[in-house]
Amino acid sequence: EISIAIPSQVDGPMSDLFTMEYSEPLMSPTSITVSVSGDPLLAGGPCLIESTHSRSFITPYGPLIPQSGAWFECNPWQARNDVHDFAEAFSLHLQYNGADCESANCDTTVTATGVTTTSTTTTQAP
């Protein structure tokens, strides 16, 4: 069993962001038992964490949203923002950075495995 102590977080924009990724999906499946103590928002367990847990919204640079990773699957908590807030912000980011995607011509959908943005721009012949 693994125990993780997380100090109580101050109230801030990322105080609810904690993502646990266990093992590597290409290796043989394994599991560990984990408990988290300290911050009351994140504390819980013991939980059996499987190496086959979802990696949705986890990037090489870290998580995109708090609702990601093995610990959230086992011990969900109330986060400030959800996947729909992320999709909205992502769509605005694309627009701001010049992507051909606006609310009138872009369909941003949220799936169980992530956010998919599909441009549906059409042009009319002269």
N, C-alpha and C positions, 0 to 999 in steps of 0.2 A: 504494500500500500504506500502511496505517495501522498504526503500532506504539503499543501502550499499555503503559506500565510501571506495575505495581501493586506497591507495597511489600509485603514479607512481612507477613502478618497475625499478630497475637498470637492465642493460643488463646482464643477467646471464643465466645459464643453465635451470632454472625453472621459468624464468620471465613470461612465458606464461601459467603457470599452475594455474588454478583456477577452482574448481569444486563445483557445488551447488547440494545438494541432499535435496529434500523437502519431508517431511512426511515419511510414512511407507507404502510400497506396500500392506501390509495385512490389512490396515485400509480402511475405506470407502473413496472413491475419494473426494478430495478437491482441491482448487486452491488458489493461492495468486498472487498479482501483485507486481512485483519487478523491481526496477531501480538500476543501478550501475553507480556510478560516480567516477571520479578520473583518474585512469590509462586509457589513450586513447585506448589501445588495448582491454580492457575489458568493457569499459563504454557502456551503452545503456539502452534501455527500454523507457517507461515501458513495461514489458512483463507479460503475464498471464502464470504462472507456474503451471502445473497440477501435482498432486501427482502421477500420472501414468507415469511420464517421465521415459525414459530408465535409467537403472543403469549399463549398459555395461561399463566395464573397471573401475568400482568403487569397491574397496575392503574395508574391515574393517580397513585397514591401510592407506587408501587414494586412490586417483586416480592413474591409471597406465599411462594415457596419458591426455593431455589437452582437447582433443575432447571427453569429457565425461560430463555427468550431465545435469541438467535442464537448466542452464544458457547457455551452449554451444548450446543446441537444439534451444533456443530462439534467441541467439545473437552470431552466430559463428564468430571466429576470426582466423587470420592466425597464426598457431602454427609453431614452429621450426621443429617439428617432427610429423609424422602421425602414423596411426595404422600399416602401413606396416613397418615403422622403428622399431616400438615396436615388431612386430612379428619376425623381423630379429634378434633383440637384444635378445629376449626371446629364440629363437632357439640356439643362440650362448651361452647363459647362461646355457641351458640344456646340451649342449656339454661340456662346461667347467666343469660342476659339475658331469660328468660321466654318464649322461643319455644315453641310447642306441638310440641316435638320431643324425644322421649326414645328411648333405645335400644330400648325395647319397641314404639314406634309410629312410628319414623322410619327410613327407609332412606337412608343416606348412601352414594352410589356415587362412584367415581372414574373419570372418563373421560379420553380423550386430550386433551380440550379444557377440562377443569376438574373441579371438584367439584360434584355435583348433589345437593341435599338435598331429598327429597320426603317431605312429611308424609303418613302413611297412617293418621291417627287416625280411629277409628270410634267412634260412640256408639250405645248401645242405647236403644231406646224403652222408656219406663217401663211 
